Each structure stands twice: as C-alpha cells, then as structure tokens.
Amino acid sequence: MDKPINRITLLNITLFVEAFLLLVATGWSQLSGIALQKAMTFGYQPMLIGVGVGCAMALGGYALFSMTRTLPLFAQIRELVENLLIPMVAELKPTDLIIIAVVSGFCEEVFFRGVAQPQFGLVITAIAFGLFHDPSFKHFSYAIIAFLYGLILGALYQYTGSLWAPICAHITHNLISLYLLRYKIKPPTAPVES
C-alpha cells in the first residue's frame, strides 16, 4: 500500500480544490446571472434543518459502514475506509477536522447547489457531485453514496430555498464522519503469527 499523504499536504490540497470551486462558482454566478446572495440569506431554521439532516446522513453512513462486514456488496466501502480514508486522516488534529469540514461543506455547496443545480437540475448535479468524490471510478460504490447524498442536499436546498441548509448539512456530515474516521473506526489489525 502506498504511504498516505501527510497532514499538511491533505490540508493544502483541500484548501486549493475548494478555493478553486468557490472561485469558479463565483465567476459562473456572475456570468449566468444567478443571484447567490438571495440563496445565502441567513436564517436559523434552514441551518437547524441542515444540522439535523447532516447528523442523519453521517449516522446513516456509519450504519452502512457497520453493515459492510455482513454484506459483501459493500465490501468496497470497507476497503476504502480502512485502506485509504483512515490512513489519510490519521495525522489530522481536531482543528484540521473543523477546517476541512467547514471549507469543503461551504465551497462544494456554493458550487454544486448554488450554481450547478439551478443550471442543470437536481439529478445531473447529484451525478456530478458523486463523480467529484470518485473521479477515478476506483471506489464506485463511494460515488453512488455521494450521488445519493447529492440528491439529499439538493432536495434540502429546493425545500428550504436557502443554501445554508445544505451547507450546514454538509459541514455536519463531514465533521461527524471525519471524527469517526480519525478517532472511532479502527482498521483491523493483522493476525499475530506465532
């Protein structure tokens, strides 16, 4: 197995990719006349709904991961978590988890729900969201889960009319998931030879 990327590299890649998405979203909204300001109107109710949905998404993902031992269909998810995600987050500090969760949740939602969804609709945007999370198709089941989350986040945006709902859902989901990956889910240990 390749050595996972170090903490600073992971933070830099995250910040670069997310800043690029936000820059594209800002330019795209200006060129196409999408009024992001209207969708960004602050409101507690959409934010609270988003936090609740984010908790449900994270707990649903954890439940799915827990079932991967008994359902071979999801073995690819377990492989991804144990061989890629856990080693990738192993060096992250609590502040790193917060930075990654907030930056990715905010920037991706502005891009996907704020500008892509009004242009291409819910389903196409959710497909793009799924592919964004696994562009190599190496862990296609993860892309399917991201697609389903994209549908949920997009529906949340349509229901509330506020980007703060999917932003808060995405941030909450990422924060809980990163916490679980970093501190709670342990990869299996190799059997000890006698």
PEVENHU-V436591 format. One line per field, one symbol per residue. psi: psi as a letter, one per 30 degrees, with the letter a starting at -180 (. if undefined). burial: I if it has 16 or more other C-alpha atoms within 10 Angstrom, else O. A space follows every 50 residues. Layout:
BEGIN
psi=???
burial=???
END
This chain:
BEGIN
psi=klklkleeeeeeeeeeeeeeeeeeeeeeeeefgkieeefgkkkeeeeeee eeeeeeeeeeeeeeefffefjfegeeeeeeeefeeeeegffkleeeeeee eeeeeeeeeeeeeeeeefefleeeeeeeeeeefiffgeieeeeeeeeeee eeeeeeeeefgkffeeeeeeeeeeeeeeeeeefekklkkkkkk.
burial=OOOIOOOOOIIOOIIOOIIOIIOOIIOOIOOOOIOIOOIIOOOOOIIOII IIIIIOIIOOIIOIIOOIOOOOOIIIIIOOIIOIIIIIIOIIOOOIIIII IIIIIIIIIIIIIIIIIOOOOIIIIIIIIIIOIIOOOOOIIIIIIIIIII IIIIIIIIOIIIIIIIIIIIIIIIIIIIIOIIOOIOOOOOOOOO
END
